[in-house]
Amino acid sequence: MKKTIAAWTIAAAAVLGLAACSSSEPSEGTGAGAESSSSAAPSSSAAPETDTGSGDQTVADACTEVQAKIQEASTAVAGIDMSTASSDPQGTVDAFTETVDGVGAAVESVNNPEVKTALSAVHEDFVALRDLLAKVLVEQDMSAAAGITTAATDVQTSAQELATLCN
């Protein structure tokens, strides 16, 4: 029972984290609204945003690309049947790993340094969450369940930071 609760908690944290990422809409077409919302950032106008140091991808373009990949990962997490966590713990971890790999693929596909850094933090937090899930479900290390709150908070925090960057 404790394993199932831990698995559900981890899945919920993953879904919430991905929802925070995928709900962001880049503000590239909002003109003055985009400028006022990012006035504290170094690139407060549209012109600097087009040259982010990489010369290849704007923040808005990177966020648009990432959003589609994060939505795919979010759908995959939502499709994980956590009720089978007790009977097929490795299958549950493998399904979650597919989501982690999807976020990792999104990191690799982006060349904007700001978005890549923020998305890398999300990916690292998901890796930690997946590792925690494996410890609880596969290795049956219930002491690892104590880290669920921290891992869930880390995922939500990094996902929110990405969403803030992309808004």
TORPA-4810 file (N, C-alpha, C, O; in nm, 3 decimals):
<nodes>
NODE_1_0.083_-0.119_0.000_0.000_0.000_0.000_0.087_0.125_0.000_0.059_0.221_-0.072_M
NODE_2_0.193_0.124_0.082_0.280_0.239_0.090_0.349_0.265_-0.045_0.369_0.380_-0.085_K
NODE_3_0.385_0.155_-0.117_0.447_0.168_-0.249_0.352_0.235_-0.346_0.392_0.322_-0.423_K
NODE_4_0.227_0.196_-0.343_0.128_0.252_-0.434_0.108_0.400_-0.407_0.099_0.480_-0.500_T
NODE_5_0.100_0.438_-0.281_0.083_0.579_-0.246_0.204_0.659_-0.293_0.189_0.768_-0.349_I
NODE_6_0.324_0.605_-0.272_0.445_0.673_-0.318_0.444_0.688_-0.470_0.479_0.793_-0.522_A
NODE_7_0.405_0.583_-0.539_0.401_0.587_-0.685_0.302_0.691_-0.735_0.332_0.767_-0.827_A
NODE_8_0.185_0.695_-0.674_0.084_0.795_-0.713_0.134_0.936_-0.685_0.110_1.027_-0.765_W
NODE_9_0.200_0.955_-0.575_0.253_1.088_-0.542_0.356_1.132_-0.644_0.356_1.247_-0.688_T
NODE_10_0.444_1.041_-0.682_0.546_1.072_-0.782_0.481_1.103_-0.916_0.519_1.199_-0.984_I
NODE_11_0.383_1.023_-0.954_0.314_1.048_-1.082_0.243_1.183_-1.080_0.246_1.256_-1.179_A
NODE_12_0.181_1.215_-0.968_0.111_1.344_-0.958_0.210_1.460_-0.969_0.181_1.559_-1.036_A
NODE_13_0.325_1.446_-0.905_0.427_1.552_-0.915_0.474_1.567_-1.058_0.495_1.678_-1.107_A
NODE_14_0.490_1.455_-1.126_0.535_1.459_-1.266_0.432_1.527_-1.354_0.466_1.611_-1.438_A
NODE_15_0.306_1.490_-1.337_0.200_1.551_-1.417_0.192_1.701_-1.391_0.180_1.779_-1.484_V
NODE_16_0.197_1.740_-1.264_0.191_1.883_-1.231_0.311_1.958_-1.288_0.298_2.069_-1.339_L
NODE_17_0.427_1.898_-1.278_0.546_1.962_-1.332_0.539_1.979_-1.482_0.570_2.085_-1.534_G
NODE_18_0.497_1.874_-1.551_0.484_1.884_-1.696_0.372_1.979_-1.735_0.383_2.048_-1.837_L
NODE_19_0.266_1.982_-1.657_0.157_2.075_-1.688_0.205_2.219_-1.679_0.166_2.303_-1.759_A
NODE_20_0.288_2.247_-1.581_0.342_2.383_-1.568_0.427_2.419_-1.689_0.422_2.532_-1.737_A
NODE_21_0.503_2.322_-1.739_0.586_2.348_-1.856_0.503_2.363_-1.982_0.522_2.458_-2.058_C
NODE_22_0.411_2.272_-2.003_0.338_2.269_-2.129_0.230_2.374_-2.139_0.182_2.402_-2.249_S
NODE_23_0.191_2.434_-2.028_0.087_2.536_-2.034_0.142_2.672_-2.072_0.066_2.765_-2.098_S
NODE_24_0.273_2.683_-2.078_0.331_2.812_-2.113_0.313_2.838_-2.261_0.328_2.749_-2.345_S
NODE_25_0.280_2.963_-2.291_0.268_3.005_-2.429_0.368_3.116_-2.451_0.364_3.218_-2.382_E
NODE_26_0.458_3.098_-2.548_0.555_3.202_-2.574_0.487_3.332_-2.608_0.381_3.334_-2.672_P
NODE_27_0.546_3.441_-2.565_0.483_3.571_-2.581_0.538_3.647_-2.700_0.538_3.770_-2.700_S
NODE_28_0.587_3.576_-2.803_0.651_3.643_-2.914_0.559_3.735_-2.990_0.606_3.833_-3.048_E
NODE_29_0.431_3.708_-2.994_0.341_3.790_-3.073_0.268_3.894_-2.991_0.173_3.954_-3.041_G
NODE_30_0.308_3.918_-2.868_0.232_4.009_-2.784_0.288_4.149_-2.780_0.230_4.236_-2.715_T
NODE_31_0.396_4.174_-2.847_0.450_4.310_-2.859_0.482_4.373_-2.726_0.567_4.324_-2.652_G
NODE_32_0.413_4.483_-2.694_0.442_4.560_-2.572_0.418_4.479_-2.447_0.487_4.499_-2.347_A
NODE_33_0.323_4.388_-2.449_0.297_4.304_-2.333_0.417_4.218_-2.299_0.448_4.197_-2.182_G
NODE_34_0.484_4.170_-2.402_0.603_4.089_-2.380_0.714_4.173_-2.322_0.790_4.128_-2.237_A
NODE_35_0.724_4.298_-2.370_0.829_4.384_-2.319_0.808_4.418_-2.173_0.903_4.416_-2.095_E
NODE_36_0.685_4.448_-2.134_0.660_4.487_-1.996_0.673_4.369_-1.901_0.714_4.387_-1.787_S
NODE_37_0.638_4.249_-1.946_0.646_4.134_-1.857_0.790_4.087_-1.838_0.819_4.017_-1.742_S
NODE_38_0.879_4.126_-1.927_1.017_4.081_-1.913_1.112_4.198_-1.892_1.230_4.188_-1.926_S
NODE_39_1.062_4.308_-1.838_1.146_4.426_-1.823_1.262_4.404_-1.728_1.363_4.473_-1.739_S
NODE_40_1.251_4.310_-1.636_1.361_4.284_-1.544_1.468_4.197_-1.608_1.581_4.192_-1.560_A
NODE_41_1.433_4.129_-1.716_1.528_4.042_-1.785_1.619_4.125_-1.874_1.580_4.234_-1.916_A
NODE_42_1.738_4.077_-1.903_1.830_4.152_-1.986_1.776_4.178_-2.126_1.808_4.280_-2.186_P
NODE_43_1.696_4.088_-2.179_1.644_4.108_-2.314_1.501_4.157_-2.305_1.407_4.078_-2.317_S
NODE_44_1.484_4.287_-2.282_1.351_4.341_-2.259_1.284_4.388_-2.386_1.169_4.432_-2.381_S
NODE_45_1.350_4.380_-2.499_1.286_4.417_-2.624_1.297_4.302_-2.722_1.373_4.208_-2.700_S
NODE_46_1.223_4.310_-2.829_1.221_4.202_-2.927_1.356_4.189_-2.997_1.395_4.077_-3.030_A
NODE_47_1.427_4.297_-3.020_1.554_4.291_-3.091_1.659_4.206_-3.018_1.718_4.119_-3.081_A
NODE_48_1.685_4.228_-2.888_1.784_4.144_-2.821_1.742_3.998_-2.813_1.826_3.909_-2.811_P
NODE_49_1.611_3.974_-2.809_1.566_3.836_-2.798_1.601_3.756_-2.923_1.617_3.634_-2.916_E
NODE_50_1.614_3.822_-3.038_1.646_3.750_-3.160_1.792_3.707_-3.162_1.827_3.615_-3.237_T
NODE_51_1.878_3.770_-3.083_2.017_3.730_-3.074_2.046_3.691_-2.930_2.076_3.777_-2.846_D
NODE_52_2.037_3.562_-2.901_2.052_3.514_-2.763_2.191_3.461_-2.735_2.213_3.395_-2.633_T
NODE_53_2.284_3.489_-2.822_2.417_3.437_-2.800_2.446_3.317_-2.888_2.560_3.296_-2.929_G
NODE_54_2.345_3.239_-2.919_2.364_3.124_-3.005_2.346_3.163_-3.150_2.402_3.100_-3.240_S
NODE_55_2.267_3.268_-3.174_2.241_3.314_-3.308_2.147_3.225_-3.386_2.115_3.255_-3.501_G
NODE_56_2.102_3.117_-3.327_2.020_3.021_-3.401_1.873_3.021_-3.362_1.788_2.993_-3.446_D
NODE_57_1.842_3.049_-3.239_1.706_3.027_-3.190_1.670_3.131_-3.085_1.745_3.153_-2.990_Q
NODE_58_1.554_3.194_-3.102_1.507_3.289_-3.001_1.448_3.212_-2.884_1.420_3.093_-2.894_T
NODE_59_1.428_3.281_-2.774_1.363_3.221_-2.658_1.224_3.173_-2.699_1.183_3.062_-2.666_V
NODE_60_1.151_3.258_-2.771_1.015_3.224_-2.811_1.012_3.101_-2.901_0.928_3.013_-2.884_A
NODE_61_1.104_3.094_-2.998_1.110_2.977_-3.086_1.144_2.851_-3.008_1.084_2.746_-3.030_D
NODE_62_1.241_2.862_-2.918_1.280_2.746_-2.837_1.165_2.700_-2.750_1.140_2.580_-2.735_A
NODE_63_1.093_2.795_-2.691_0.980_2.760_-2.606_0.870_2.692_-2.685_0.807_2.598_-2.636_C
NODE_64_0.846_2.739_-2.806_0.744_2.677_-2.891_0.782_2.532_-2.920_0.698_2.442_-2.912_T
NODE_65_0.909_2.510_-2.954_0.956_2.375_-2.983_0.947_2.286_-2.860_0.903_2.171_-2.869_E
NODE_66_0.987_2.338_-2.746_0.986_2.262_-2.621_0.843_2.229_-2.579_0.817_2.119_-2.531_V
NODE_67_0.753_2.323_-2.597_0.615_2.303_-2.552_0.554_2.178_-2.615_0.488_2.100_-2.546_Q
NODE_68_0.575_2.157_-2.743_0.519_2.040_-2.810_0.577_1.911_-2.752_0.504_1.814_-2.729_A
NODE_69_0.707_1.909_-2.727_0.771_1.789_-2.672_0.727_1.764_-2.527_0.709_1.649_-2.487_K
NODE_70_0.711_1.870_-2.450_0.666_1.855_-2.312_0.522_1.806_-2.308_0.486_1.726_-2.221_I
NODE_71_0.439_1.852_-2.400_0.301_1.804_-2.404_0.297_1.655_-2.434_0.215_1.583_-2.378_Q
NODE_72_0.385_1.608_-2.523_0.393_1.465_-2.551_0.433_1.388_-2.425_0.375_1.284_-2.394_E
NODE_73_0.531_1.440_-2.353_0.576_1.375_-2.229_0.466_1.376_-2.125_0.448_1.279_-2.051_A
NODE_74_0.391_1.485_-2.118_0.281_1.497_-2.023_0.174_1.393_-2.053_0.119_1.332_-1.961_S
NODE_75_0.144_1.374_-2.179_0.046_1.273_-2.220_0.095_1.134_-2.180_0.017_1.050_-2.134_T
NODE_76_0.225_1.110_-2.197_0.282_0.980_-2.160_0.272_0.956_-2.010_0.239_0.845_-1.968_A
NODE_77_0.300_1.058_-1.928_0.289_1.042_-1.783_0.145_1.016_-1.744_0.118_0.930_-1.660_V
NODE_78_0.053_1.088_-1.804_-0.088_1.070_-1.771_-0.135_0.930_-1.808_-0.230_0.878_-1.748_A
NODE_79_-0.070_0.868_-1.906_-0.109_0.735_-1.950_-0.050_0.622_-1.867_-0.085_0.506_-1.888_G
NODE_80_0.040_0.653_-1.775_0.100_0.549_-1.691_-0.006_0.497_-1.594_-0.067_0.574_-1.521_I
NODE_81_-0.025_0.366_-1.595_-0.124_0.304_-1.507_-0.057_0.274_-1.372_0.004_0.169_-1.354_D
NODE_82_-0.070_0.368_-1.279_-0.005_0.354_-1.150_-0.069_0.244_-1.065_-0.010_0.201_-0.966_M
NODE_83_-0.188_0.198_-1.103_-0.250_0.090_-1.027_-0.175_-0.042_-1.047_-0.193_-0.135_-0.968_S
NODE_84_-0.092_-0.051_-1.150_-0.013_-0.171_-1.172_0.126_-0.160_-1.112_0.210_-0.248_-1.131_T
NODE_85_0.152_-0.053_-1.039_0.284_-0.031_-0.981_0.327_-0.146_-0.890_0.445_-0.182_-0.886_A
NODE_86_0.233_-0.204_-0.818_0.267_-0.315_-0.728_0.291_-0.444_-0.804_0.382_-0.520_-0.770_S
NODE_87_0.211_-0.469_-0.906_0.224_-0.595_-0.979_0.332_-0.589_-1.087_0.389_-0.693_-1.122_S
NODE_88_0.361_-0.471_-1.140_0.463_-0.456_-1.243_0.546_-0.331_-1.216_0.539_-0.234_-1.291_D
NODE_89_0.625_-0.334_-1.108_0.701_-0.214_-1.073_0.801_-0.172_-1.181_0.816_-0.053_-1.208_P
NODE_90_0.868_-0.268_-1.243_0.966_-0.233_-1.346_0.897_-0.173_-1.468_0.950_-0.080_-1.530_Q
NODE_91_0.780_-0.225_-1.503_0.704_-0.168_-1.615_0.664_-0.024_-1.588_0.666_0.059_-1.678_G
NODE_92_0.628_0.004_-1.464_0.592_0.140_-1.426_0.713_0.232_-1.437_0.703_0.344_-1.488_T
NODE_93_0.827_0.186_-1.389_0.950_0.265_-1.397_0.990_0.284_-1.544_1.033_0.393_-1.583_V
NODE_94_0.977_0.179_-1.624_1.011_0.190_-1.766_0.922_0.292_-1.837_0.970_0.369_-1.920_D
NODE_95_0.794_0.291_-1.804_0.702_0.388_-1.864_0.740_0.530_-1.823_0.735_0.622_-1.904_A
NODE_96_0.776_0.548_-1.698_0.818_0.679_-1.650_0.949_0.720_-1.716_0.971_0.838_-1.745_F
NODE_97_1.037_0.623_-1.739_1.164_0.651_-1.805_1.142_0.704_-1.946_1.218_0.790_-1.992_T
NODE_98_1.041_0.655_-2.015_1.009_0.707_-2.148_0.978_0.856_-2.141_1.017_0.933_-2.228_E
NODE_99_0.908_0.896_-2.037_0.877_1.038_-2.018_1.005_1.116_-1.991_1.026_1.223_-2.049_T
NODE_100_1.089_1.064_-1.904_1.216_1.130_-1.873_1.299_1.144_-2.000_1.360_1.248_-2.024_V
NODE_101_1.301_1.039_-2.081_1.375_1.043_-2.207_1.317_1.146_-2.303_1.390_1.210_-2.378_D
NODE_102_1.184_1.162_-2.301_1.120_1.263_-2.384_1.162_1.404_-2.345_1.185_1.488_-2.432_G
NODE_103_1.171_1.428_-2.216_1.218_1.559_-2.169_1.365_1.577_-2.207_1.407_1.686_-2.246_V
NODE_104_1.443_1.470_-2.195_1.584_1.476_-2.236_1.599_1.506_-2.384_1.688_1.581_-2.424_G
NODE_105_1.512_1.447_-2.466_1.515_1.474_-2.610_1.482_1.621_-2.638_1.538_1.682_-2.728_A
NODE_106_1.391_1.675_-2.559_1.357_1.817_-2.575_1.478_1.904_-2.543_1.503_2.004_-2.611_A
NODE_107_1.554_1.866_-2.440_1.675_1.941_-2.405_1.772_1.940_-2.522_1.829_2.043_-2.558_V
NODE_108_1.791_1.823_-2.581_1.886_1.809_-2.691_1.842_1.884_-2.816_1.926_1.926_-2.896_E
NODE_109_1.712_1.903_-2.835_1.661_1.966_-2.956_1.670_2.118_-2.953_1.654_2.183_-3.057_S
NODE_110_1.693_2.175_-2.837_1.693_2.321_-2.821_1.837_2.372_-2.820_1.924_2.313_-2.757_V
NODE_111_1.860_2.483_-2.892_1.995_2.540_-2.887_1.997_2.681_-2.828_2.102_2.745_-2.826_N
NODE_112_1.883_2.729_-2.780_1.882_2.857_-2.710_1.936_2.833_-2.570_1.881_2.750_-2.497_N
NODE_113_2.042_2.903_-2.530_2.105_2.874_-2.401_2.016_2.894_-2.279_2.024_2.816_-2.184_P
NODE_114_1.931_2.996_-2.280_1.843_3.021_-2.164_1.742_2.908_-2.147_1.722_2.856_-2.037_E
NODE_115_1.678_2.871_-2.257_1.576_2.767_-2.252_1.641_2.632_-2.224_1.588_2.552_-2.148_V
NODE_116_1.757_2.608_-2.284_1.828_2.481_-2.262_1.863_2.464_-2.114_1.848_2.356_-2.058_K
NODE_117_1.910_2.572_-2.051_1.945_2.566_-1.909_1.822_2.537_-1.823_1.826_2.452_-1.734_T
NODE_118_1.713_2.608_-1.850_1.590_2.589_-1.771_1.534_2.449_-1.793_1.491_2.384_-1.698_A
NODE_119_1.534_2.403_-1.917_1.480_2.270_-1.948_1.571_2.160_-1.893_1.522_2.055_-1.852_L
NODE_120_1.701_2.184_-1.891_1.794_2.087_-1.833_1.764_2.067_-1.684_1.774_1.955_-1.633_S
NODE_121_1.729_2.174_-1.615_1.693_2.163_-1.473_1.569_2.078_-1.456_1.561_1.996_-1.365_A
NODE_122_1.470_2.097_-1.544_1.349_2.014_-1.539_1.387_1.868_-1.562_1.341_1.780_-1.489_V
NODE_123_1.470_1.843_-1.662_1.512_1.706_-1.693_1.584_1.642_-1.575_1.555_1.528_-1.538_H
NODE_124_1.677_1.715_-1.515_1.751_1.661_-1.400_1.657_1.628_-1.284_1.675_1.527_-1.216_E
NODE_125_1.558_1.712_-1.263_1.462_1.686_-1.155_1.377_1.563_-1.186_1.343_1.487_-1.096_D
NODE_126_1.342_1.545_-1.314_1.267_1.425_-1.352_1.351_1.299_-1.339_1.300_1.194_-1.302_F
NODE_127_1.480_1.309_-1.370_1.569_1.194_-1.352_1.572_1.155_-1.204_1.563_1.037_-1.170_V
NODE_128_1.583_1.254_-1.116_1.584_1.227_-0.972_1.452_1.164_-0.928_1.451_1.072_-0.846_A
NODE_129_1.342_1.213_-0.983_1.211_1.158_-0.949_1.198_1.014_-0.998_1.145_0.929_-0.927_L
NODE_130_1.247_0.988_-1.119_1.244_0.852_-1.173_1.329_0.758_-1.089_1.289_0.645_-1.061_R
NODE_131_1.446_0.805_-1.048_1.534_0.722_-0.964_1.468_0.691_-0.830_1.481_0.580_-0.778_D
NODE_132_1.398_0.788_-0.776_1.324_0.768_-0.652_1.213_0.665_-0.672_1.192_0.578_-0.587_L
NODE_133_1.143_0.676_-0.783_1.037_0.580_-0.816_1.095_0.439_-0.825_1.034_0.345_-0.775_L
NODE_134_1.210_0.424_-0.888_1.274_0.293_-0.899_1.312_0.238_-0.762_1.293_0.119_-0.735_A
NODE_135_1.364_0.323_-0.676_1.402_0.278_-0.542_1.280_0.229_-0.464_1.286_0.126_-0.396_K
NODE_136_1.171_0.303_-0.473_1.052_0.267_-0.397_0.985_0.143_-0.456_0.951_0.051_-0.382_V
NODE_137_0.966_0.141_-0.587_0.889_0.033_-0.648_0.970_-0.093_-0.674_0.928_-0.202_-0.637_L
NODE_138_1.086_-0.078_-0.737_1.163_-0.195_-0.778_1.249_-0.248_-0.664_1.248_-0.367_-0.635_V
NODE_139_1.324_-0.159_-0.601_1.414_-0.201_-0.492_1.341_-0.214_-0.359_1.396_-0.266_-0.263_E
NODE_140_1.217_-0.168_-0.354_1.132_-0.170_-0.235_1.200_-0.105_-0.115_1.193_-0.154_-0.002_Q
NODE_141_1.267_0.005_-0.143_1.333_0.084_-0.039_1.236_0.193_0.006_1.234_0.303_-0.050_D
NODE_142_1.157_0.162_0.107_1.055_0.256_0.153_1.115_0.380_0.220_1.048_0.482_0.232_M
NODE_143_1.241_0.371_0.262_1.304_0.490_0.319_1.324_0.597_0.211_1.331_0.716_0.243_S
NODE_144_1.332_0.556_0.086_1.346_0.652_-0.024_1.220_0.734_-0.044_1.224_0.844_-0.100_A
NODE_145_1.108_0.681_0.003_0.981_0.754_-0.010_0.983_0.887_0.064_0.906_0.977_0.034_A
NODE_146_1.072_0.898_0.162_1.083_1.024_0.237_1.127_1.140_0.148_1.101_1.256_0.181_A
NODE_147_1.191_1.110_0.037_1.238_1.215_-0.053_1.135_1.261_-0.154_1.163_1.349_-0.235_G
NODE_148_1.016_1.204_-0.149_0.913_1.237_-0.247_0.876_1.385_-0.243_0.865_1.448_-0.348_I
NODE_149_0.856_1.438_-0.126_0.815_1.579_-0.115_0.919_1.671_-0.176_0.885_1.763_-0.252_T
NODE_150_1.045_1.647_-0.144_1.152_1.731_-0.200_1.159_1.716_-0.351_1.171_1.816_-0.422_T
NODE_151_1.153_1.593_-0.400_1.161_1.569_-0.544_1.043_1.634_-0.617_1.060_1.694_-0.723_A
NODE_152_0.925_1.621_-0.560_0.806_1.681_-0.621_0.818_1.832_-0.625_0.782_1.895_-0.724_A
NODE_153_0.867_1.890_-0.517_0.886_2.035_-0.511_0.990_2.080_-0.614_0.972_2.182_-0.680_T
NODE_154_1.097_2.003_-0.627_1.201_2.038_-0.724_1.147_2.037_-0.866_1.176_2.127_-0.945_D
NODE_155_1.068_1.934_-0.900_1.008_1.927_-1.034_0.918_2.047_-1.058_0.926_2.112_-1.162_V
NODE_156_0.832_2.075_-0.962_0.739_2.186_-0.978_0.812_2.320_-0.989_0.773_2.406_-1.067_Q
NODE_157_0.917_2.338_-0.911_0.993_2.463_-0.913_1.064_2.482_-1.047_1.055_2.589_-1.107_T
NODE_158_1.135_2.380_-1.092_1.207_2.394_-1.220_1.111_2.408_-1.337_1.138_2.482_-1.431_S
NODE_159_0.998_2.338_-1.331_0.898_2.351_-1.437_0.837_2.491_-1.439_0.813_2.547_-1.545_A
NODE_160_0.814_2.546_-1.321_0.758_2.681_-1.314_0.859_2.784_-1.365_0.821_2.881_-1.430_Q
NODE_161_0.986_2.763_-1.336_1.090_2.854_-1.386_1.095_2.851_-1.539_1.111_2.955_-1.603_E
NODE_162_1.081_2.732_-1.597_1.076_2.721_-1.743_0.952_2.790_-1.797_0.959_2.863_-1.896_L
NODE_163_0.838_2.767_-1.733_0.714_2.831_-1.777_0.723_2.983_-1.769_0.674_3.053_-1.857_A
NODE_164_0.786_3.034_-1.664_0.804_3.179_-1.649_0.892_3.234_-1.761_0.862_3.339_-1.818_T
NODE_165_0.999_3.165_-1.793_1.087_3.206_-1.902_1.012_3.210_-2.034_1.033_3.300_-2.116_L
NODE_166_0.925_3.114_-2.053_0.855_3.101_-2.181_0.731_3.188_-2.190_0.668_3.192_-2.296_C
NODE_167_0.693_3.255_-2.086_0.576_3.343_-2.091_0.615_3.485_-2.118_0.529_3.573_-2.125_N
</nodes>
